[in-house]
Structures are given as structure tokens and as C-alpha cells.
Amino acid sequence: MEERFERLANELLLLNKNLTYGQARTWVEGLWEDFEATRAKAGRTYQGLEMTEQIVRKWIKQYGPYLHKYSSEKEKFKHFNKHEHLKH
């Protein structure tokens, strides 16, 4: 898992130069967790790590360049509202 998260975080960093490695890693882990939790809540069968990695990679390609602009009211993601940790 560690290698997958690191690989995905580095892919995100290539698309979004405004994020630090720590932020990219947090995004990857959050997207991964949310995808698996949502599938489980929907009663879907587990498709394995490869499926989850494919979906997270797809989201990174689609939304990655804009993730530094994300703002949330949800407690879980409020730390992303703090822009002082962004690269400039």
C-alpha cells in the first residue's frame, strides 16, 4: 500500500505544483478511503487494490490540477482550507 500511495502522490504532484508532498499524500489517502467506503456502503463487492488504484488515478488526472483550490465545510477536510501550506 505504501508504494501505491507514494506513486499516486507523486503523480498528483506532477499535475499540481501548488501542493506539498504531504498534501498530495493526504489527498491520495482520502480519495482512496472515500472510494472504498462508498463502495462498501453501497453493498458492492470488493474489486481489489487495482480497481481502487485505477479510480484514484482517474480522479487525480481529472481533478488533480485543481485540488489546491478545494474548500470544505466538512470537518474531515477542513485542514485543506488552510492555504498557508501551499507552495507559491
N, C-alpha and C positions, 0 to 999 in steps of 0.2 A: 504494500500500500504506500509506503514511504516513497518509493521510486515513482509510482504513478502520480502522487500528489506533487512531487518535485518537478516531474516532467510537465505536468499541466500548468503549474505555477509559472514555469519558465516560458511556456507557450503564451500565457496571458501577458507576461512582461514584454514579450516581443510585439504584442498588439497594443499595449498601453504603457507608454513610457512614464506616465504620471504616477504609477503605483510603485510602492516599495515591494521588495520580495515578500515581506511579512504580510502585507495587504493582499498580494496576489495569492499567497498560500491560504490565507483566511477565506478569500473568495472561493477558491477551488474546494476547500473542505466544506464550506457552507453549501455550495451548489451540489456537491456530491451527496451530502447528508439530506438536503431537501428533496432531491430526486428520489433517493431510496425510501425516504419516509412517505412521500406522496404515493409512490407505487404500492407500498405496503398498506397504507390506509385505504387505497382503492381496491385492495384484495387481489392485486396482480401477483402472479408467480415471480419469484426471483429469477432474473435473467443472467446474473453473474456480474463480475467486475468489469468484463469487457464491454458489456452493454452500458453500464453506468459511465464508464470512461468515454465511450462514444458520445453519449448525450452531453456530458460536461464539456467535452471538446467542441461539440457543435455550439453550445451556448457561449463558450469562450470566443469562438470565431464570430458569432453573431453579435454578442453584447460586450465583449471584452474591451473594445476601444472606448466605450462609454461608461464603464463601471466606476471610474473616478468621480463621476458626476452624480452617482446614486445618493439619494437621501431617503431615510426611512423613519417612520414613527414607531416601528416595532422595536421593542427592547433588544431583541437578539441582534439587530443590525444597526443600532444607534451609533455605535463606535465608528461606522463608516461616514457619519455626518461630520466628523472632525477632519477638516481639510488641512490642518496644520501638519499632518503627517505625509501629505502628498509631496512628491518630488516637484521641483519647479525648474 
